[in-house]
Amino acid sequence: MDRRTRKWFVLTLLGMLALLAAGVLATFTAQEEHCRRGSCSWHGAFASADGRETRDDTIMRDFSFSVVRGDRVPAIDVGDATEV
């Protein structure tokens, strides 16, 4: 599966979860990668799909596809103050 197809698949899956009240559909913009002990996470900006909520220092872990600085990827806010 290529990168674009994977992002579409993840966006569709996240959208379905958000519809099931599992969280708020959003976009995460990757800004800085942090790797430690074989596990990596990205720090970046969060924006809810409706634009009502934004956070500048948000963490996203365990990507199932490759991400580079500046990529905007789908995310779900499940209520954690720092992580999506």
N, C-alpha and C positions, 0 to 999 in steps of 0.2 A: 504494500500500500504506500503510495507516495505521500509526501508531506502535506500537500493541499487536501488530499482525500482524508487523511487522518484528522486534520483540523476540522473539516466539515463533519466528520463522524462524531468527534468530541463535542462540537457545538450542538449537533442534533441531540445527542445523549444528554448534555447538560440542560438544554431547553426542555426536554421531557421531564427531567428531574425537578426543574424549577416549577413546571406546571403541576407537579404532584406535591407542591408545597415543601420541597426539600431545601429550598433556599431561594435567593434572589439572583436571577441571571445577570451577569456582568461581563466586563472585559478587564483583563489584566495586561498591563504593558510591562514587559520584562526590561529591567534596567541594569541589574548587576547580579552575576552568578556567584554563589558561595558553595564550595564543595568541602566536605569534611568526612573523613572515614568512609569513603566510597559512596556517600550520599550527597546529592546536590539539591540546592534550592535556588530560586530566583527571588530577588527583592525588586519591587517595582510599584507601579501605580494601579489602583483599582478604581473602576467607575461602573456604577450600576447601569443597567441598560436604559433605565428611565432618566438617568442623569441626576437623580436626587442625592446620591451619595458618592463621594470620592474620598480616597485615602492615598496618601503619597508613599507611605512606608508599609507595604503589604508583602507578605511572603507567600509564594506558591511552591509546593513541593511535588515531586514524583510525576514529572511530565511523561506522557506516553509517546511523545514525539519530540524531535529536536527543536530547540528554541535558540534564537540569537538575540542579542541586545536590540531593543526596539520593536520586537515582535509583539503584536496584540493578539492575545489568545482568549478564548472563552473561559469563563470561570463562574463558580457559584459561591455566593456569600451565604454561609450557613450560620452566621451569627458570631463567629470568632472575631475579636477586635483586630488581630494582626495577620491572620492567615485565611487564604481562600483556596 
